[in-house]
Amino acid sequence: MSKYRQLIESKKYTFVDTSFDQLMKRRIYKVLLVCNTYDAFMLEEDGRIDERIFNEYFSLNLRYPPVFIQAHSVLQAFKILEDDAIDLIITMLTVEDINAFKLARRVKDIYPNKPIVVTHRSDGSGTSFIFTDYLSKVSKNWSSKVGTGTSVNWPVGLGGKGNDGVAGLVKQTEGSIGYVELAYAVQNKILYANMKNKAGNFVEATFQSVSAAAEGAAKNMPADLRVSITDAAGKDSYPISGFTWLLIYKNMKNEAKAKALVNFLKWAETKGQAYATDLFYAPLPKAVVKLCEKNISSITVNGQKIK
C-alpha cells in the first residue's frame, strides 16, 4: 500500500468551522483544483475559473490573482500537496471513489491549519426550512439560537443562491459542507453523507428512505396534511425529509376545470406514483395516499360534490 493511499484511510475528526473574516487573513497564491476529467471539461464549458477570478481581481483593482493547479485523482492531489505550497484546495463533490467530505478529512489530518467552511442557502427556500427544522429537533442549542425557517440568521458560513449556488460553493471551497435537495443531488451525481436517524441508524438518502420517513409520520398527520417529517420515527427513515404540497381551492366555480383537476389528482396519487422516482421524487406511502384521497374527495364545485 502506497503512503498516499494510507493517508486517505478512515479516521475520526471533529468539525470546527472557520469564519469568513478569518479566511480573509490568508493570502491565496496557489489553488489546487481536485476534479475528474469530466468536471474539468464542464468547468471549461462554464468558463475557466482562473480567468473569471483574474477578471474579478482586475475589476477590484487587486494584484496577484491565484494560480490554479489541477489534479484528476486523489493520489495526484496528495502528491501535489507534498511537492508544492498550496494555499487553498477546491474539490468537486466526487473524485474517483472518494467524496468531498472524506477528502477534506484526509487533508485535515495532514494539513490541520487549512480552513473548513460551511456553506448554506442565501435565499429563502423550503430546502432550508427542512434542514433547519431537522437541526432544531436534534440540537437544543440550534433551536434556541437559530431556529427553523425558510431563511435564518446563519451563525457561520458562506451563502449561495439555490441548490446550484450551494453546490458551487462546496465545490469551490476547501473542506466545505453544505446541503441540497435529494433531486438535485441525484440529477448531478453528488455524493452525500449518511445521517443518523431517530432510531440511531445511519441512513443513506434514497427515495426509499424518504418514503420511509413519510410513512413514519403518517400515523400522526393532521387532516390538512401540514406536518413535518424531519427526524421521523422508523429504523429506515432518512431524518432530513419533507413533503411537497399542492394548494388547491376547496370549492371551485368552474365545473370542467374542477373535474379535470380532481381526475388528475386522483391519478397522481395512485397510478402516477409509479413515475415519482423518474422525476427524482420519493413515492408516497399507501397510508399517506389514503389521507390525500380523503382530501381530494372533499373538493367541491359551487358547493356541490364533484361527480
C-alpha positions in Angstrom: 0.0 0.0 0.0 1.4 3.4 -1.0 1.9 6.1 1.6 -0.7 8.2 -0.3 -3.3 5.5 0.0 -2.5 5.2 3.7 -3.1 8.9 4.1 -6.7 8.6 3.0 -7.7 5.7 5.2 -10.7 6.4 7.6 -10.2 8.3 10.8 -12.3 10.3 13.2 -12.4 14.1 13.2 -14.2 16.9 15.0 -15.7 19.5 12.6 -14.8 23.1 13.5 -16.0 25.9 11.3 -13.7 28.8 10.3 -15.5 32.1 10.0 -15.1 34.1 6.8 -13.2 37.0 8.4 -10.5 34.6 9.5 -10.3 33.2 5.9 -9.7 36.7 4.6 -6.5 36.9 6.6 -5.0 34.3 4.3 -3.5 35.4 1.0 -4.1 32.8 -1.7 -1.3 32.4 -4.2 -1.8 28.8 -5.4 -5.1 26.9 -5.6 -5.3 23.1 -6.1 -8.5 22.1 -8.0 -9.3 18.4 -7.5 -11.7 17.1 -10.1 -12.2 14.3 -12.6 -11.7 14.9 -16.3 -15.4 15.3 -16.9 -15.8 18.0 -14.3 -12.7 19.7 -15.7 -14.3 19.7 -19.1 -17.6 21.2 -17.6 -15.6 23.9 -15.9 -14.0 24.8 -19.2 -17.5 25.0 -20.7 -18.9 27.2 -18.0 -15.8 29.5 -18.1 -12.3 28.9 -16.8 -12.1 29.6 -13.0 -8.7 31.2 -13.2 -9.9 33.6 -16.0 -13.0 34.5 -14.0 -11.1 35.2 -10.8 -8.5 37.2 -12.8 -11.3 39.4 -14.1 -12.7 39.8 -10.6 -9.2 40.9 -9.3 -8.9 43.3 -12.2 -12.3 44.8 -11.6 -11.4 45.3 -7.9 -8.0 46.7 -8.7 -6.3 43.9 -6.9 -2.9 42.3 -7.8 -1.5 38.8 -7.8 -4.5 36.6 -8.6 -4.0 33.0 -7.6 -2.6 30.3 -9.9 -4.7 27.2 -10.4 -3.2 23.7 -10.5 -5.4 20.7 -11.4 -5.4 17.2 -10.0 -7.5 14.5 -11.6 -7.1 11.9 -8.8 -6.9 11.8 -5.1 -3.4 10.4 -5.1 -2.2 13.0 -7.6 -3.7 15.7 -5.3 -1.7 14.5 -2.3 1.4 14.3 -4.4 1.0 18.0 -5.4 0.2 18.9 -1.8 3.5 17.3 -0.8 5.6 18.9 -3.5 4.0 22.4 -3.7 2.9 25.2 -1.4 -0.9 25.1 -1.9 -2.9 27.7 -0.1 -6.4 26.6 -1.0 -8.0 23.4 -2.1 -11.2 23.3 -4.2 -12.7 19.8 -4.7 -15.6 18.6 -6.6 -18.1 16.5 -4.6 -17.0 13.3 -6.3 -13.4 12.4 -7.2 -12.9 8.7 -8.0 -14.4 6.7 -5.2 -13.8 9.4 -2.6 -16.4 12.1 -1.8 -15.5 15.7 -0.8 -16.1 15.0 2.9 -13.6 12.1 3.1 -11.1 14.0 1.0 -11.4 17.1 3.2 -10.9 15.0 6.3 -7.8 13.3 4.9 -6.4 16.7 4.0 -7.1 18.0 7.5 -5.2 15.1 9.0 -2.0 16.1 7.2 -2.6 19.8 7.0 -4.6 20.8 10.1 -4.2 24.5 9.6 -6.1 24.6 6.3 -9.6 26.2 7.0 -13.0 24.5 6.7 -16.0 26.5 5.5 -19.8 25.9 6.0 -22.0 26.7 3.0 -25.7 27.4 3.1 -28.6 28.9 1.1 -28.6 32.7 0.9 -32.2 32.8 -0.4 -35.3 31.7 1.4 -36.2 28.1 0.5 -38.2 25.0 1.5 -34.9 23.1 1.5 -33.5 25.5 4.2 -36.7 25.1 6.2 -36.4 21.3 6.2 -32.7 21.4 7.0 -33.1 23.9 9.9 -36.2 22.1 11.2 -34.2 19.0 11.5 -31.3 20.8 13.2 -33.8 22.4 15.7 -35.1 18.9 16.6 -31.7 17.3 17.2 -30.0 20.3 18.8 -31.5 22.5 21.6 -28.7 24.9 21.1 -29.6 25.4 17.4 -33.3 25.6 18.2 -32.8 28.4 20.8 -30.2 30.4 19.0 -31.1 30.0 15.3 -34.4 28.2 14.9 -36.4 27.0 11.9 -37.3 28.9 8.8 -37.1 29.3 5.1 -34.4 31.9 5.8 -32.5 32.1 9.1 -29.6 34.2 10.5 -26.8 31.7 9.9 -24.2 32.0 12.7 -21.3 31.0 10.3 -20.7 30.1 6.7 -21.0 31.4 3.1 -24.3 31.7 1.4 -25.1 30.5 -2.1 -28.3 31.1 -4.1 -30.3 28.0 -4.8 -29.1 24.4 -4.9 -26.6 25.2 -7.6 -25.2 28.0 -5.6 -24.6 25.9 -2.5 -23.2 23.0 -4.6 -20.9 25.5 -6.3 -19.6 26.9 -3.0 -19.0 23.3 -1.8 -17.1 22.5 -5.0 -15.0 25.7 -4.8 -14.3 25.9 -1.1 -11.8 23.8 0.7 -13.2 21.2 3.1 -16.7 22.8 2.9 -20.0 21.1 3.7 -23.5 22.1 2.5 -27.0 20.9 1.8 -29.1 20.5 -1.3 -32.3 18.7 -2.1 -32.2 15.0 -3.0 -33.5 15.5 -6.5 -30.6 17.9 -7.3 -28.0 15.6 -5.7 -29.3 12.6 -7.8 -29.5 14.6 -11.0 -26.0 15.9 -10.6 -24.5 12.7 -9.2 -23.4 14.4 -6.0 -22.3 12.2 -3.1 -23.6 13.0 0.3 -23.2 11.8 3.9 -25.4 9.1 5.6 -27.3 10.7 8.5 -28.1 9.3 11.9 -31.9 9.0 12.3 -34.1 9.0 15.4 -33.7 5.2 15.7 -30.0 5.6 15.9 -29.2 4.2 12.5 -27.0 5.9 9.9 -29.2 6.0 6.8 -28.4 7.0 3.2 -30.7 9.5 1.4 -32.6 7.4 -1.1 -36.1 7.6 -2.5 -36.9 4.6 -0.3 -35.6 6.1 2.9 -37.5 9.4 2.3 -40.7 7.3 1.7 -40.0 5.5 4.9 -39.8 8.9 6.7 -43.2 9.8 5.3 -44.7 6.5 6.4 -43.3 7.0 9.9 -45.1 10.3 10.2 -48.4 9.1 8.7 -49.9 7.9 12.0 -49.9 11.5 13.5 -50.7 13.5 10.4 -53.4 16.1 10.8 -56.4 16.3 8.4 -54.9 19.2 6.4 -51.7 17.2 5.9 -49.5 20.0 7.2 -46.8 18.1 9.1 -43.1 18.0 9.5 -41.4 14.6 8.8 -37.9 15.6 9.8 -36.4 13.2 12.4 -39.2 10.8 11.7 -39.7 7.5 13.5 -38.6 4.3 11.9 -35.3 2.4 11.5 -35.1 3.1 7.8 -36.3 6.8 7.8 -34.0 9.4 6.4 -34.1 12.2 9.0 -33.9 15.2 6.7 -37.1 14.7 4.6 -40.1 16.8 3.7 -43.3 16.8 1.7 -44.2 18.9 -1.4 -47.8 20.2 -1.2 -50.3 21.4 -3.7 -52.5 24.3 -2.7 -56.0 23.9 -4.1 -59.3 25.7 -3.7 -61.6 23.6 -1.7 -64.6 25.0 -3.5 -64.2 25.8 -7.2 -66.5 27.7 -9.6 -65.7 26.2 -13.0 -67.1 22.6 -13.2 -65.0 21.5 -16.1 -61.8 22.7 -14.5 -62.7 21.2 -11.2 -63.4 17.8 -12.7 -60.2 17.8 -14.7 -58.2 18.8 -11.6 -59.7 16.1 -9.4 -59.2 13.4 -12.0 -55.5 14.5 -12.3 -55.1 14.5 -8.5 -56.6 11.0 -8.2 -54.3 9.7 -10.9 -51.2 11.5 -9.4 -51.9 9.9 -6.0 -52.3 6.4 -7.4 -51.0 5.3 -10.8 -48.9 8.5 -11.1 -46.8 7.4 -8.1 -45.0 4.9 -10.4 -43.4 7.9 -12.1 -42.2 9.6 -9.0 -38.6 8.3 -8.9 -38.2 9.0 -12.6 -38.9 12.6 -11.7 -36.5 12.4 -8.7 -39.1 12.3 -6.0 -39.9 9.7 -3.4 -43.3 7.9 -3.8 -45.9 8.5 -1.2 -46.6 5.5 1.1 -50.1 4.0 1.0 -51.0 5.4 4.4 -50.4 9.0 3.1 -52.1 8.3 -0.2 -55.3 7.4 1.7 -55.2 10.7 3.6 -54.7 12.6 0.3 -57.6 10.8 -1.3 -59.8 11.8 1.5 -58.9 15.5 1.0 -59.4 15.2 -2.8 -62.9 13.8 -2.3 -63.8 16.9 -0.2 -63.2 19.3 -3.2 -66.5 20.8 -4.4 -67.7 22.9 -7.3 -70.2 25.6 -6.3 -70.8 23.8 -3.1 -71.6 20.5 -4.6 -69.7 17.3 -4.7 -67.9 16.6 -8.0 -69.4 13.6 -9.7 
